[in-house]
Amino acid sequence: MDVDDVRAGEVYTAELEPRRRGPLARVGAQALDVLGAALGNALEFTTWGDVVVRHRSDGSEKLRIPVDGTEEAAQMLAVVRDQLERLSPEAFRAHWTMA
């Protein structure tokens, strides 16, 4: 395979991962979910996460994109995965300003 034919998806992977929160923030988010449900609010604070791009060879985190809500998370994950399939590793890194 020619180096020019390598796609970013062969070097990186993208997944939705829970947002990093301390114990107090996790409890607060859960409390807000319960309160919101009791008041008829559809917001879900505990489902917010990040789209995380990792290097396939060692699992190191290369990019973390915060997303709010399940719809935005699904859309951003689809965008990143599409770019991983279409772009070269160099073009992907340049697009996301990755080192």
OpenMM code with the backbone's topology and positions (N, CA, C; nanometers):
from openmm import Vec3, app, unit

residues = "MET ASP VAL ASP ASP VAL ARG ALA GLY GLU VAL TYR THR ALA GLU LEU GLU PRO ARG ARG ARG GLY PRO LEU ALA ARG VAL GLY ALA GLN ALA LEU ASP VAL LEU GLY ALA ALA LEU GLY ASN ALA LEU GLU PHE THR THR TRP GLY ASP VAL VAL VAL ARG HIS ARG SER ASP GLY SER GLU LYS LEU ARG ILE PRO VAL ASP GLY THR GLU GLU ALA ALA GLN MET LEU ALA VAL VAL ARG ASP GLN LEU GLU ARG LEU SER PRO GLU ALA PHE ARG ALA HIS TRP THR MET ALA".split()
positions = [
    Vec3(0.0842, -0.1177, 0.0000),
    Vec3(0.0000, 0.0000, 0.0000),
    Vec3(0.0884, 0.1236, 0.0000),
    Vec3(0.0571, 0.2169, -0.0836),
    Vec3(0.1288, 0.3428, -0.0946),
    Vec3(0.0983, 0.4300, 0.0275),
    Vec3(0.1973, 0.5041, 0.0746),
    Vec3(0.1800, 0.5925, 0.1900),
    Vec3(0.0665, 0.6914, 0.1652),
    Vec3(0.0488, 0.7350, 0.0404),
    Vec3(-0.0568, 0.8297, 0.0065),
    Vec3(-0.1958, 0.7694, 0.0221),
    Vec3(-0.2063, 0.6372, 0.0246),
    Vec3(-0.3354, 0.5706, 0.0369),
    Vec3(-0.3782, 0.5467, 0.1819),
    Vec3(-0.2918, 0.5772, 0.2767),
    Vec3(-0.3244, 0.5553, 0.4177),
    Vec3(-0.4295, 0.6562, 0.4618),
    Vec3(-0.5319, 0.6075, 0.5269),
    Vec3(-0.6384, 0.6926, 0.5801),
    Vec3(-0.6185, 0.7100, 0.7298),
    Vec3(-0.6676, 0.8203, 0.7814),
    Vec3(-0.6532, 0.8506, 0.9239),
    Vec3(-0.7149, 0.7413, 1.0109),
    Vec3(-0.8206, 0.6775, 0.9603),
    Vec3(-0.8855, 0.5705, 1.0357),
    Vec3(-0.7979, 0.4483, 1.0582),
    Vec3(-0.6907, 0.4365, 0.9808),
    Vec3(-0.5967, 0.3272, 1.0017),
    Vec3(-0.4982, 0.3597, 1.1134),
    Vec3(-0.4905, 0.4870, 1.1489),
    Vec3(-0.3969, 0.5333, 1.2520),
    Vec3(-0.4699, 0.5679, 1.3815),
    Vec3(-0.5916, 0.6232, 1.3676),
    Vec3(-0.6680, 0.6709, 1.4832),
    Vec3(-0.8038, 0.6034, 1.4900),
    Vec3(-0.8614, 0.6048, 1.6089),
    Vec3(-0.9971, 0.5583, 1.6301),
    Vec3(-1.0724, 0.6659, 1.7083),
    Vec3(-1.2024, 0.6746, 1.6886),
    Vec3(-1.2850, 0.7731, 1.7593),
    Vec3(-1.3984, 0.7014, 1.8303),
    Vec3(-1.4182, 0.7371, 1.9547),
    Vec3(-1.5247, 0.6787, 2.0359),
    Vec3(-1.5861, 0.7872, 2.1218),
    Vec3(-1.7075, 0.7630, 2.1682),
    Vec3(-1.7718, 0.8504, 2.2647),
    Vec3(-1.7374, 0.7974, 2.4033),
    Vec3(-1.6806, 0.8838, 2.4858),
    Vec3(-1.6410, 0.8434, 2.6206),
    Vec3(-1.7054, 0.9375, 2.7213),
    Vec3(-1.7317, 0.8865, 2.8419),
    Vec3(-1.7894, 0.9727, 2.9445),
    Vec3(-1.6957, 1.0900, 2.9747),
    Vec3(-1.7551, 1.2025, 3.0039),
    Vec3(-1.6764, 1.3197, 3.0416),
    Vec3(-1.6062, 1.2915, 3.1739),
    Vec3(-1.4824, 1.3352, 3.1820),
    Vec3(-1.4061, 1.3187, 3.3060),
    Vec3(-1.4620, 1.4147, 3.4105),
    Vec3(-1.5084, 1.3576, 3.5192),
    Vec3(-1.5632, 1.4376, 3.6293),
    Vec3(-1.5162, 1.3795, 3.7603),
    Vec3(-1.4985, 1.4669, 3.8552),
    Vec3(-1.4673, 1.4228, 3.9902),
    Vec3(-1.5928, 1.3686, 4.0562),
    Vec3(-1.5783, 1.3080, 4.1729),
    Vec3(-1.6940, 1.2485, 4.2413),
    Vec3(-1.8036, 1.3502, 4.2723),
    Vec3(-1.7665, 1.4696, 4.3143),
    Vec3(-1.8655, 1.5714, 4.3481),
    Vec3(-1.9431, 1.6150, 4.2241),
    Vec3(-1.8744, 1.6332, 4.1116),
    Vec3(-1.9415, 1.6725, 3.9875),
    Vec3(-2.0357, 1.5630, 3.9381),
    Vec3(-1.9961, 1.4356, 3.9534),
    Vec3(-2.0834, 1.3249, 3.9121),
    Vec3(-2.2110, 1.3239, 3.9952),
    Vec3(-2.1983, 1.3421, 4.1264),
    Vec3(-2.3156, 1.3447, 4.2145),
    Vec3(-2.4047, 1.4633, 4.1787),
    Vec3(-2.3427, 1.5787, 4.1513),
    Vec3(-2.4196, 1.6971, 4.1134),
    Vec3(-2.4971, 1.6756, 3.9847),
    Vec3(-2.4334, 1.6145, 3.8849),
    Vec3(-2.5008, 1.5876, 3.7577),
    Vec3(-2.6169, 1.4915, 3.7769),
    Vec3(-2.5975, 1.3895, 3.8591),
    Vec3(-2.7051, 1.2944, 3.8854),
    Vec3(-2.8209, 1.3624, 3.9577),
    Vec3(-2.7890, 1.4499, 4.0532),
    Vec3(-2.8936, 1.5222, 4.1260),
    Vec3(-2.9726, 1.6121, 4.0305),
    Vec3(-2.9032, 1.6779, 3.9379),
    Vec3(-2.9714, 1.7618, 3.8393),
    Vec3(-3.0611, 1.6785, 3.7484),
    Vec3(-3.0177, 1.5583, 3.7118),
    Vec3(-3.1006, 1.4689, 3.6313),
    Vec3(-3.2293, 1.4334, 3.7049),
    Vec3(-3.2172, 1.3992, 3.8321),
    Vec3(-3.3344, 1.3612, 3.9112),
    Vec3(-3.4288, 1.4804, 3.9254),
    Vec3(-3.3738, 1.5968, 3.9572),
    Vec3(-3.4550, 1.7167, 3.9711),
    Vec3(-3.5224, 1.7518, 3.8383),
    Vec3(-3.4468, 1.7444, 3.7295),
    Vec3(-3.5030, 1.7738, 3.5984),
    Vec3(-3.6148, 1.6786, 3.5610),
    Vec3(-3.5974, 1.5511, 3.5904),
    Vec3(-3.7011, 1.4521, 3.5604),
    Vec3(-3.8274, 1.4808, 3.6416),
    Vec3(-3.8084, 1.5201, 3.7673),
    Vec3(-3.9234, 1.5502, 3.8521),
    Vec3(-4.0001, 1.6727, 3.8016),
    Vec3(-3.9282, 1.7660, 3.7389),
    Vec3(-3.9907, 1.8880, 3.6879),
    Vec3(-4.0320, 1.8759, 3.5416),
    Vec3(-4.0105, 1.7582, 3.4816),
    Vec3(-4.0483, 1.7367, 3.3429),
    Vec3(-3.9475, 1.7893, 3.2429),
    Vec3(-3.8264, 1.8154, 3.2873),
    Vec3(-3.7212, 1.8671, 3.2003),
    Vec3(-3.6526, 1.7499, 3.1303),
    Vec3(-3.6262, 1.7642, 3.0011),
    Vec3(-3.5674, 1.6550, 2.9230),
    Vec3(-3.4147, 1.6569, 2.9232),
    Vec3(-3.3522, 1.7538, 2.9883),
    Vec3(-3.2058, 1.7582, 2.9907),
    Vec3(-3.1498, 1.6411, 3.0698),
    Vec3(-3.0407, 1.5857, 3.0212),
    Vec3(-2.9740, 1.4761, 3.0916),
    Vec3(-2.8288, 1.5156, 3.1105),
    Vec3(-2.7938, 1.5570, 3.2301),
    Vec3(-2.6592, 1.6049, 3.2564),
    Vec3(-2.5576, 1.4914, 3.2646),
    Vec3(-2.6000, 1.3717, 3.3012),
    Vec3(-2.5047, 1.2617, 3.3150),
    Vec3(-2.4702, 1.1973, 3.1819),
    Vec3(-2.5438, 1.2267, 3.0750),
    Vec3(-2.5149, 1.1623, 2.9467),
    Vec3(-2.4167, 1.2427, 2.8625),
    Vec3(-2.3823, 1.3607, 2.9057),
    Vec3(-2.2878, 1.4398, 2.8282),
    Vec3(-2.1536, 1.3713, 2.8310),
    Vec3(-2.0856, 1.3739, 2.7186),
    Vec3(-1.9560, 1.3078, 2.7100),
    Vec3(-1.8646, 1.3806, 2.6144),
    Vec3(-1.7619, 1.3116, 2.5713),
    Vec3(-1.6636, 1.3675, 2.4800),
    Vec3(-1.6387, 1.2680, 2.3670),
    Vec3(-1.6179, 1.3211, 2.2471),
    Vec3(-1.5682, 1.2386, 2.1375),
    Vec3(-1.4169, 1.2366, 2.1549),
    Vec3(-1.3608, 1.1185, 2.1690),
    Vec3(-1.2178, 1.1049, 2.1964),
    Vec3(-1.1512, 1.0289, 2.0824),
    Vec3(-1.0449, 1.0894, 2.0295),
    Vec3(-0.9653, 1.0272, 1.9239),
    Vec3(-0.8387, 0.9717, 1.9887),
    Vec3(-0.8131, 0.8444, 1.9654),
    Vec3(-0.6950, 0.7782, 2.0220),
    Vec3(-0.6105, 0.7182, 1.9095),
    Vec3(-0.4814, 0.7098, 1.9362),
    Vec3(-0.3888, 0.6461, 1.8419),
    Vec3(-0.4080, 0.4952, 1.8555),
    Vec3(-0.4258, 0.4272, 1.7442),
    Vec3(-0.4514, 0.2825, 1.7482),
    Vec3(-0.3351, 0.2031, 1.8073),
    Vec3(-0.2123, 0.2475, 1.7835),
    Vec3(-0.0973, 0.1667, 1.8242),
    Vec3(-0.0773, 0.1601, 1.9749),
    Vec3(-0.1086, 0.2698, 2.0453),
    Vec3(-0.0818, 0.2690, 2.1895),
    Vec3(-0.1989, 0.3174, 2.2748),
    Vec3(-0.3105, 0.3556, 2.2118),
    Vec3(-0.4280, 0.3986, 2.2859),
    Vec3(-0.4173, 0.5380, 2.3451),
    Vec3(-0.3110, 0.6099, 2.3117),
    Vec3(-0.2940, 0.7436, 2.3692),
    Vec3(-0.3992, 0.8389, 2.3135),
    Vec3(-0.4474, 0.9237, 2.4012),
    Vec3(-0.5478, 1.0220, 2.3624),
    Vec3(-0.4832, 1.1336, 2.2815),
    Vec3(-0.5389, 1.1618, 2.1641),
    Vec3(-0.4846, 1.2655, 2.0766),
    Vec3(-0.5757, 1.3864, 2.0660),
    Vec3(-0.7067, 1.3654, 2.0886),
    Vec3(-0.8027, 1.4742, 2.0735),
    Vec3(-0.9246, 1.4424, 2.1581),
    Vec3(-0.9779, 1.5445, 2.2263),
    Vec3(-1.1004, 1.5296, 2.3055),
    Vec3(-1.1916, 1.6462, 2.2704),
    Vec3(-1.3109, 1.6139, 2.2204),
    Vec3(-1.4074, 1.7148, 2.1791),
    Vec3(-1.5289, 1.7053, 2.2715),
    Vec3(-1.5498, 1.8038, 2.3579),
    Vec3(-1.6668, 1.8010, 2.4462),
    Vec3(-1.7957, 1.8172, 2.3662),
    Vec3(-1.8959, 1.7378, 2.3988),
    Vec3(-2.0265, 1.7476, 2.3344),
    Vec3(-2.1330, 1.7472, 2.4429),
    Vec3(-2.2413, 1.8180, 2.4161),
    Vec3(-2.3501, 1.8302, 2.5127),
    Vec3(-2.4755, 1.7646, 2.4577),
    Vec3(-2.5169, 1.6585, 2.5207),
    Vec3(-2.6390, 1.5903, 2.4792),
    Vec3(-2.6119, 1.4775, 2.3817),
    Vec3(-2.7036, 1.3843, 2.3782),
    Vec3(-2.6846, 1.2639, 2.2979),
    Vec3(-2.6913, 1.2916, 2.1483),
    Vec3(-2.7756, 1.3859, 2.1051),
    Vec3(-2.7852, 1.4147, 1.9613),
    Vec3(-2.6569, 1.4791, 1.9105),
    Vec3(-2.6055, 1.5772, 1.9827),
    Vec3(-2.4808, 1.6414, 1.9413),
    Vec3(-2.3655, 1.5414, 1.9443),
    Vec3(-2.3643, 1.4541, 2.0441),
    Vec3(-2.2590, 1.3532, 2.0537),
    Vec3(-2.2604, 1.2613, 1.9322),
    Vec3(-2.3788, 1.2158, 1.8942),
    Vec3(-2.3906, 1.1262, 1.7789),
    Vec3(-2.3473, 1.1967, 1.6503),
    Vec3(-2.3874, 1.3226, 1.6348),
    Vec3(-2.3509, 1.3972, 1.5146),
    Vec3(-2.2003, 1.4199, 1.5064),
    Vec3(-2.1393, 1.4613, 1.6175),
    Vec3(-1.9951, 1.4887, 1.6161),
    Vec3(-1.9164, 1.3605, 1.5940),
    Vec3(-1.9583, 1.2510, 1.6567),
    Vec3(-1.8902, 1.1235, 1.6364),
    Vec3(-1.8981, 1.0826, 1.4894),
    Vec3(-2.0126, 1.1025, 1.4258),
    Vec3(-2.0282, 1.0689, 1.2835),
    Vec3(-1.9369, 1.1554, 1.1968),
    Vec3(-1.9260, 1.2839, 1.2284),
    Vec3(-1.8387, 1.3748, 1.1528),
    Vec3(-1.6936, 1.3296, 1.1631),
    Vec3(-1.6492, 1.3028, 1.2857),
    Vec3(-1.5095, 1.2631, 1.3068),
    Vec3(-1.4808, 1.1294, 1.2383),
    Vec3(-1.5701, 1.0339, 1.2518),
    Vec3(-1.5479, 0.9034, 1.1878),
    Vec3(-1.5466, 0.9154, 1.0357),
    Vec3(-1.6314, 1.0018, 0.9802),
    Vec3(-1.6310, 1.0239, 0.8360),
    Vec3(-1.4961, 1.0812, 0.7918),
    Vec3(-1.4440, 1.1757, 0.8674),
    Vec3(-1.3144, 1.2342, 0.8334),
    Vec3(-1.2016, 1.1330, 0.8475),
    Vec3(-1.2119, 1.0447, 0.9458),
    Vec3(-1.1110, 0.9400, 0.9605),
    Vec3(-1.1080, 0.8496, 0.8377),
    Vec3(-1.2237, 0.8268, 0.7771),
    Vec3(-1.2314, 0.7412, 0.6584),
    Vec3(-1.1839, 0.8118, 0.5315),
    Vec3(-1.2034, 0.9433, 0.5238),
    Vec3(-1.1738, 1.0170, 0.4012),
    Vec3(-1.0357, 1.0821, 0.3974),
    Vec3(-0.9877, 1.1288, 0.5126),
    Vec3(-0.8659, 1.2102, 0.5149),
    Vec3(-0.7418, 1.1271, 0.5436),
    Vec3(-0.6301, 1.1786, 0.4984),
    Vec3(-0.5019, 1.1189, 0.5368),
    Vec3(-0.4752, 1.1556, 0.6829),
    Vec3(-0.3849, 1.0840, 0.7489),
    Vec3(-0.3521, 1.1208, 0.8872),
    Vec3(-0.3048, 1.2657, 0.8987),
    Vec3(-0.2253, 1.3102, 0.8023),
    Vec3(-0.1733, 1.4468, 0.8062),
    Vec3(-0.2856, 1.5491, 0.7931),
    Vec3(-0.3777, 1.5252, 0.7005),
    Vec3(-0.4898, 1.6171, 0.6801),
    Vec3(-0.5819, 1.6186, 0.8018),
    Vec3(-0.6031, 1.5021, 0.8631),
    Vec3(-0.6875, 1.4949, 0.9827),
    Vec3(-0.6243, 1.5742, 1.0966),
    Vec3(-0.4948, 1.5549, 1.1191),
    Vec3(-0.4256, 1.6283, 1.2250),
    Vec3(-0.4307, 1.7786, 1.1995),
    Vec3(-0.4135, 1.8193, 1.0753),
    Vec3(-0.4166, 1.9618, 1.0417),
    Vec3(-0.5560, 2.0205, 1.0636),
    Vec3(-0.6583, 1.9454, 1.0251),
    Vec3(-0.7959, 1.9931, 1.0405),
    Vec3(-0.8302, 2.0171, 1.1871),
    Vec3(-0.7871, 1.9269, 1.2739),
    Vec3(-0.8201, 1.9359, 1.4163),
    Vec3(-0.7071, 2.0007, 1.4969),
    Vec3(-0.6073, 2.0522, 1.4306),
    Vec3(-0.4931, 2.1187, 1.4956),
    Vec3(-0.4305, 2.0264, 1.6009),
    Vec3(-0.4069, 1.9044, 1.5607),
    Vec3(-0.3417, 1.8071, 1.6481),
    Vec3(-0.1917, 1.8132, 1.6243),
    Vec3(-0.1166, 1.7908, 1.7296),
    Vec3(0.0306, 1.7916, 1.7172),
    Vec3(0.0793, 1.6682, 1.6444),
] * unit.nanometer
topology = app.Topology()
chain = topology.addChain("A")
for resn in residues:
    res = topology.addResidue(resn, chain)
    for name in ("N", "CA", "C"):
        topology.addAtom(name, app.Element.getBySymbol(name[0]), res)
